[in-house]
């Protein structure tokens, strides 16, 4: 990114860099604000590939798939890289065009992706199959050497999770539980909710320890009493008088 920004005047480059840093910092916890920063960077330097890519990620994080796709395409034209191909395909899914996503999964660009990109493309293709109601085909799509490997890679948890989720939708609950457990085992960063899904399958219910209303014999909230006598009215009058004095 720094190399790309060197083509800009120094002050402008610093402003653009600051906005891109904020996009990266906020994209997960506050996607709307990240999107706002991306629009500022885009207004300042729309001819910089890193800016178009950041704008694409920010739009994607806010489910603005048409806008994200346009930005990813622009970044790809500038760099010639196929790195964004899976994200572009997933944008097609988001726009309700799973057939287009599947066409992209079979395109020559996929062979140019690294292993992580190819796994991501497989996940997108499986999602497109599910969008089209082809659940068995989605399951087969996810069956791969990467899924069968015992090695843990950055994509392992998400791949196993997607496979477990597809199995569960297909009614293969025992297999789904096995793969959710495998997903949890490899999910060191907590990128999935595999633990929650396992708990659901095991019938475990979580109770909020701070929810007093869940306890038996908890007192009814004020105002719910059936007693409409003078004592309640007098109490309310006294409380109002006290507020007036304050």
Legacy VTK file of the C-alpha trace (Angstrom):
# vtk DataFile Version 3.0
C-alpha trace
ASCII
DATASET POLYDATA
POINTS 246 float
0.000 0.000 0.000
2.798 2.445 0.868
4.331 1.983 -2.546
1.021 2.773 -4.233
0.544 5.905 -2.123
3.986 7.219 -3.110
2.461 8.353 -6.384
0.414 10.923 -4.434
1.575 14.261 -2.999
2.904 13.775 0.505
0.074 15.481 2.377
-2.586 13.708 0.334
-0.853 10.359 0.790
-0.877 10.843 4.569
-4.582 11.679 4.577
-5.428 8.648 2.460
-3.260 6.370 4.598
-4.962 7.578 7.778
-8.392 6.770 6.359
-7.291 3.344 5.156
-5.898 2.559 8.612
-9.254 3.450 10.145
-11.039 1.196 7.664
-8.835 -1.737 8.632
-9.217 -0.988 12.336
-13.019 -0.685 12.321
-14.133 -3.080 9.586
-15.084 -5.835 12.045
-16.341 -3.931 15.090
-17.966 -0.920 13.391
-18.491 -1.600 9.670
-20.647 1.485 9.099
-17.947 3.843 10.336
-15.328 1.885 8.390
-17.443 2.376 5.291
-17.572 6.136 5.911
-13.771 6.282 6.121
-13.478 4.243 2.926
-15.655 6.755 1.066
-13.363 9.583 2.166
-10.293 7.682 0.940
-12.084 6.905 -2.313
-12.907 10.563 -2.847
-9.270 11.501 -2.263
-7.549 8.822 -4.348
-9.870 6.725 -6.506
-7.040 5.756 -8.855
-5.119 3.875 -6.178
-5.805 0.125 -6.212
-5.449 -0.231 -2.431
-8.135 2.415 -1.965
-10.543 0.662 -4.340
-9.888 -2.638 -2.578
-10.489 -1.133 0.875
-13.687 0.480 -0.399
-14.770 -2.920 -1.679
-14.161 -4.611 1.656
-16.017 -1.864 3.509
-19.012 -2.096 1.177
-18.934 -5.897 1.420
-18.931 -5.674 5.225
-22.107 -3.595 5.013
-23.771 -5.980 2.543
-23.605 -3.411 -0.254
-22.775 -6.143 -2.717
-23.266 -4.244 -5.960
-20.955 -1.481 -4.787
-18.425 -3.967 -3.406
-18.356 -5.870 -6.692
-17.699 -2.678 -8.649
-14.808 -1.728 -6.357
-13.279 -5.210 -6.452
-13.474 -5.219 -10.239
-11.766 -1.837 -10.376
-8.976 -2.995 -8.065
-8.511 -6.132 -10.138
-8.230 -4.123 -13.357
-5.543 -1.978 -11.759
-3.456 -4.841 -10.363
-4.228 -7.762 -12.665
-4.385 -9.984 -9.571
-6.971 -12.762 -9.166
-6.817 -12.494 -5.363
-10.254 -10.879 -5.102
-11.967 -13.442 -7.344
-13.679 -15.413 -4.521
-15.007 -12.202 -2.966
-16.336 -11.084 -6.324
-18.100 -14.423 -6.681
-19.578 -14.104 -3.210
-20.889 -10.655 -4.149
-22.719 -12.357 -7.020
-24.308 -14.642 -4.438
-25.269 -11.639 -2.349
-26.948 -10.137 -5.407
-29.030 -13.295 -5.868
-26.990 -14.683 -8.746
-25.606 -18.030 -7.471
-25.339 -19.367 -11.029
-22.868 -16.601 -11.838
-20.875 -17.462 -8.713
-20.670 -21.086 -9.866
-19.488 -19.994 -13.306
-16.725 -18.007 -11.624
-15.765 -21.055 -9.533
-14.936 -22.873 -12.763
-13.080 -19.992 -14.404
-9.334 -20.042 -15.223
-8.731 -17.350 -12.601
-9.203 -19.940 -9.839
-6.006 -21.729 -10.868
-4.108 -18.499 -10.211
-5.227 -18.385 -6.568
-3.076 -19.555 -3.691
-4.308 -22.368 -1.469
-6.246 -20.026 0.820
-7.957 -18.449 -2.173
-8.880 -21.818 -3.633
-10.417 -22.923 -0.337
-12.337 -19.653 -0.187
-13.594 -20.267 -3.714
-14.726 -23.734 -2.679
-16.674 -22.256 0.226
-18.348 -19.751 -2.082
-19.224 -22.467 -4.603
-20.736 -24.647 -1.886
-22.755 -21.668 -0.659
-24.014 -21.072 -4.189
-25.096 -24.708 -4.426
-27.058 -24.315 -1.188
-28.608 -21.103 -2.504
-29.892 -23.130 -5.456
-31.256 -25.899 -3.234
-28.534 -28.357 -4.281
-27.598 -29.483 -0.788
-25.985 -32.805 -1.712
-23.866 -31.054 -4.332
-22.804 -28.500 -1.718
-21.637 -31.279 0.590
-19.652 -32.913 -2.207
-18.124 -29.558 -3.148
-16.700 -29.186 0.357
-15.226 -32.692 0.405
-11.584 -32.063 -0.461
-8.030 -32.865 0.591
-8.052 -29.659 2.665
-11.106 -30.887 4.584
-9.612 -34.327 5.188
-6.227 -32.994 6.284
-5.327 -33.174 9.966
-3.148 -30.079 9.630
-4.599 -26.826 10.925
-4.483 -23.908 8.526
-6.092 -20.448 8.751
-9.046 -21.689 6.702
-9.500 -25.072 8.441
-12.121 -24.027 11.018
-14.328 -22.273 8.483
-14.132 -25.158 6.031
-15.030 -27.727 8.677
-17.799 -25.495 10.002
-19.354 -25.066 6.550
-19.240 -28.827 6.031
-20.867 -29.479 9.412
-23.579 -26.911 8.718
-24.398 -28.485 5.351
-24.523 -31.953 6.916
-26.897 -30.700 9.590
-29.211 -29.156 7.014
-29.202 -32.500 5.213
-30.381 -34.205 8.410
-27.085 -35.994 9.050
-26.912 -34.885 12.673
-24.308 -37.336 14.003
-21.852 -36.459 11.241
-22.606 -32.764 11.706
-21.803 -32.985 15.404
-18.482 -34.687 14.617
-17.484 -31.912 12.211
-18.627 -29.090 14.460
-16.351 -30.620 17.102
-13.488 -30.705 14.596
-14.193 -27.104 13.645
-14.065 -26.068 17.294
-10.814 -27.944 17.800
-9.141 -25.999 14.998
-10.769 -22.623 15.715
-8.034 -20.993 17.763
-9.175 -17.472 16.846
-12.856 -17.963 17.649
-13.916 -17.194 14.078
-16.956 -19.500 14.227
-19.722 -20.271 16.709
-18.993 -23.991 16.589
-19.166 -24.265 20.389
-22.701 -22.853 20.396
-23.780 -25.172 17.611
-22.409 -28.155 19.515
-24.271 -27.053 22.633
-27.508 -26.822 20.648
-27.043 -30.334 19.301
-26.354 -31.620 22.814
-29.427 -29.864 24.198
-27.424 -27.604 26.494
-29.206 -24.421 27.558
-27.291 -21.433 28.883
-28.859 -19.400 31.698
-27.821 -15.843 32.430
-26.541 -15.909 36.000
-27.447 -12.225 36.388
-31.060 -12.667 35.245
-32.947 -12.563 38.572
-36.278 -13.064 36.834
-35.198 -16.588 35.910
-35.164 -17.576 39.594
-38.221 -19.163 41.154
-40.036 -16.897 43.519
-38.648 -13.707 42.005
-40.722 -10.697 43.073
-43.156 -9.304 40.549
-42.263 -5.922 39.035
-43.835 -2.869 40.597
-47.202 -2.003 39.176
-48.132 -5.627 38.443
-49.842 -6.124 41.798
-53.568 -6.714 41.814
-53.869 -4.381 44.847
-55.503 -1.186 43.595
-56.314 0.183 47.084
-55.577 3.545 48.638
-52.183 2.484 49.967
-50.784 2.211 46.434
-52.268 5.565 45.491
-50.894 7.232 48.621
-47.444 5.797 47.937
-47.482 7.113 44.388
-48.598 10.562 45.602
-45.772 10.620 48.158
-43.229 9.693 45.522
-44.426 12.455 43.193
-44.229 14.976 46.050
-40.689 13.892 46.800
-39.656 14.431 43.160
-41.291 17.872 43.173
-39.296 18.866 46.231
-36.014 17.781 44.554
LINES 1 247
246 0 1 2 3 4 5 6 7 8 9 10 11 12 13 14 15 16 17 18 19 20 21 22 23 24 25 26 27 28 29 30 31 32 33 34 35 36 37 38 39 40 41 42 43 44 45 46 47 48 49 50 51 52 53 54 55 56 57 58 59 60 61 62 63 64 65 66 67 68 69 70 71 72 73 74 75 76 77 78 79 80 81 82 83 84 85 86 87 88 89 90 91 92 93 94 95 96 97 98 99 100 101 102 103 104 105 106 107 108 109 110 111 112 113 114 115 116 117 118 119 120 121 122 123 124 125 126 127 128 129 130 131 132 133 134 135 136 137 138 139 140 141 142 143 144 145 146 147 148 149 150 151 152 153 154 155 156 157 158 159 160 161 162 163 164 165 166 167 168 169 170 171 172 173 174 175 176 177 178 179 180 181 182 183 184 185 186 187 188 189 190 191 192 193 194 195 196 197 198 199 200 201 202 203 204 205 206 207 208 209 210 211 212 213 214 215 216 217 218 219 220 221 222 223 224 225 226 227 228 229 230 231 232 233 234 235 236 237 238 239 240 241 242 243 244 245
